[in-house]
Amino acid sequence: MCSKSDIPYVLPVSNQAARLFHGRGHAWPGLHHINIDWYAPVVFITLYEAEDAERLQALANELFAAIDECDTVIAQYRHESMAPMEALVGQLPDALTVEEHGLKYGLNFGKFQNIGLFPDMANGRLWVKQQAQGKRVLNLFSYTCGFSVAALAGGADKVVNFDMSKRALSIGRDNHRLNDHDLSRVVFEGVDIFRSFGRLKKHGPYDLVISDPPTFQKGSVDIRKDYPRLVRRLRDYLAPQAELLLCLNAPELGADFLLDVVAQECPDWQFIERIANPDAFVEATETSGLKVLRFRAP
């Protein structure tokens, strides 16, 4: 830990995207409303509750001074309508290209609530990169296609991305272009998965499946009822010995929820392991953070 303030952030060790402090894990009393991320050369502070302006500015100044490569410190106010952002040090950039595990991803500041990359899934993306060689990959709820970029970099034969947001998929195409990928091996389906199982089946069977759904999306996803439904359908689209990475980011649900869903819907799937979150993501309870479980089909 390295901090003059009462926030025990860590300093980045490289230009790789990383979380510096994870207050949302509720492991640090009184700091549950603050996250700090490093997207070289930008420090990105996310606030989920109001913070004293002087204290926030002092933190920004401290981070700027402590990190040699930093030229901008941004605060995002997630507790406010439209989650506005402002530069506390430097100038707010429109866009930025960052690196993670040797791959490039584009970020957008000030346009959308989420900037384009979720740092808690870094280990999951690395695992996919290491496992994708020669495989047909299905990436569900793909957002800006981080898993797809990792899979193609790892030698996947084909990656199929499904997401309702055509805007997110367009950013995903740009992410592939940033990495000089062959887009003829990538499919982008901008549809509601639960209304498009025929299109999902069309591109199969799949050797590797990633499912990273939102907890709730009005009119589309309710994780408690929809995860069992999704798992039930996936079993018909898999190649023998297919690998599945099932993700869950609902703080009220633990890993047992996914284990129970698979046991009920696909009891012949073998649970292999839980992929650990990056070290910075310290959680007060087992349920509060991201859960990433690996299964293998028969």
N, C-alpha and C positions, 0 to 999 in steps of 0.2 A: 504494500500500500504506500502511496505517496501523496500526501495532502496536508496543506496548512489549514484547510477548512475542516469541518466536522464530517465531510463526505469522503469516505475512504476509497477514492477512485484509484485505478492503476494507470500507469503510463503506457502508451503503446510501444511495442518493441519493434515495429516496422511500419510500412505504409499500408499493411493489410487491414481491411475493415474489421473492427472489433468493438465489443462492448467494454467500456472502462468502468462503469458502475451500474449495478442492477438493483435499484431500490424497489422495483415492483415485485421482487421476490419476498418482500416483507421480512427479510432477515436483519435489516438495520432499523431499529426503532426510530420513528420520527422521519424516516427518509423514504417511505414507501411510494411517494409521489414523484420521484426523480429517477430518470435513467440518463446515462451519458454514453454516447457512442463516438467512435473515431472513424471518420471517412476522409482520409488524408486529402487535402490539408485542412479539413473542417472538423471541429468538435461540435457535436449535435446533442443538445440538452433537451430532453422531453419532460414536460411537466404535466402531471395528471391532476394536480390541485394548485391553487394559487400559492405563489412564493413571494416573500418580501423582495421588492425590487432591488434594494441595496445589496442584500445578501446574494441575490442572483447575479448581479453585476460583478460583485467581488469574486464569486466563483468563476465567472467567465474570464475575468482578468487573470486569475490564478492559473487556470488551464492554459490560457494563451501564453503566459510566461513560462509554464512548466514544460510545454511541448514545443521543441525547437521548430518542427515542421509545420506547426499550426499557423494559419493566417486568418482564420475566420472562426468565430464561435456563434452558433445559432441556437436560439431557444424556440421550441414549439410549445404552444399552450393548448394541450389536448382537452383541457377542461373548459375551454371557451368554444363558442359556436364557430364552426368551420376550421377549427384547430389552426389558428394563424401562426406564422413564424416571423421572427425578426432577428437581425444580426446584432448581437451584443458587442462584438468586436469584428471589424472588417465589414465586408459587403455581402449581402445575401445573393448567392449565385442562383441562376435559373436552373442550371444542370451541372452534373459532375460525374465523371467516370472514376469508379473505385475498383480496387482489386481485392479478391479473396481466393486463397489457394491457387494463385496464378491465373485466375480468370477475371474478366472485366465485366462490370455491371454499371448501367447508367442509373443515376439518381436524379430526381426532380424535386426542387424545393419551392414551396409556396403555392403549388398548383393543386395538390391533393393531400389528403390526411396522411396517407402512407407514402413514403418517399421512393419505394421501389425495391427494397431488400430488407428481409427480416434476419437480423444477426443471430438470433437464437437457433436458426436452422443451419448454421455453418457446418456443423459436424455431419448433418444429414446430407448436405450437398457434397461434402467430401466423400462420404461413403458411397453415394451414387456414382461419383466420378470413378471411384476405385472398382466398382462392380459392373459397370455398364458395357464392357468390351463385348462386341458382337451381339448385343441383345436388342430386342424390340421393347421399347420402354413406353409405358403409359403414365402420363403426368396429369393427375386429376386436381382440379382447383388450382391451376398452374400459376395464376397471378402473372408476374412478369417473367416467368419461365426460368427461374434460377435453377431448378432441378434439371430442366431440359438442357441448359447450357452446360451444366456439370456432366450430364449423361453423354452429350455429343463429344465433349472434350475427352471423355473416358473411352471413346471408341464405339458408342452405340450404333447399330445399323440404322435404326429409325426411332424417332421420338414423336409421340402424339400428345399434344397439349389440349386439355379441355378447360375452358373458363367462360363464364357468362360475359365477362368484360372484354369486348373487342379492343378497347383502349389498352388494357393491360397486356393483351396478346400482341398488340402493335409494338409496345415497349419491349416485349419478349423477342420479337423479331430483331429489333435494334440491338438487344443484348447479344444475340447470336452473331450479328454483323460485327459488333465490337470485337468478337473473338475469331473473325474470319472463318465462320462455320459454313458448311455446305447446307443451304436451306432446302435443298431438294430432299434431304433426309429428315426434315422436320414438318409436322402437320400442326396447324393451328385451327381448333374448332371452337368458335365463339358461340356456344350454346349452353343451355341448362342441361347438365348431365342427366338429371332425373327425368327429363322429357326426351332424351336422345340416346337411349341405350342401343338403338339400332346402329347409330353412327359409331358408337363406341365399339360395338362388336365388329363392324366393318373393317377396322384397322388391325384387329387381333389375328391370332392369339399373341399374348404378351409374355415376355420372359421376366420383366421387372415392372412393378406397379408402385407408384407413389401416390398416396392419398392424403392431402393436407387441407381439409375443409375448414371453412369458417364455423364457429360455434353456432351462429344464428345469422341468417340472411333472409329478411322478410320476403315471403313469397317463393323462396327457393330452398333454404337449408334450415332444418331444425335437427341438430346433431343427434339428439336422443332417439328420434324415430327414423332418421335417414341413414345413419351409419349402418344399422343392421340391414336395411334395404339395399344399400350399396354393396356391402360385403356379399350378400346373397347373390347379387347379379354378377359380381366379379368372378365368381368361381367358374362361370361358363365361358370366360374369355381368356383363360390362362393356359400357357404352355406347360408341359410337365416340368416339375421342379421350379416353377416360377417363384421369384422372390417378391415379397410385398413389404413396403414401408408404410405403415399406417400411423398417422400423426393425429394428435389431439391437443388442442390448446384451450380447453375449457377449464377454468380454475376450480370449478365445482366438481369436476369429474377426474378420477384418478386413472391409472393404467389399468386397473381392474375392469373398468368399463369396456375398454377395447378387448381385453382378454375374454370377458364374458360374451361379447358380441361374436367374436370368432368361434368360441366354444359352442355357441348356440347355432350359428349359421353355417360354419364350415369346420366341424370338429376334426376333420382330417388334416387341417393346416397345422404345421408345427411351429410353435413359438421358439424363436432362435435367441433373441437378445433384445435388450433395450439400448438404443443408441444414446450415449450420454450427451447432455447439453454442454456447450462450451463452459470452461471453468468459471468465467465471470458470472454465470447465471446461477447464483446461489439462491435457493428457495427455502422459505421457512417450513413449508409442508410439502409432502410428496405430490399433492394434487395441484398445487398452485402454478407450476410452470408447464412448459412444453413436454409432452410425452411422445416419444418416437419409438414404435415397436416394430421389430422385424419378424416376419413370418415366412414360412416356405410351404408351398402347395405340394401335394403328392405328385 
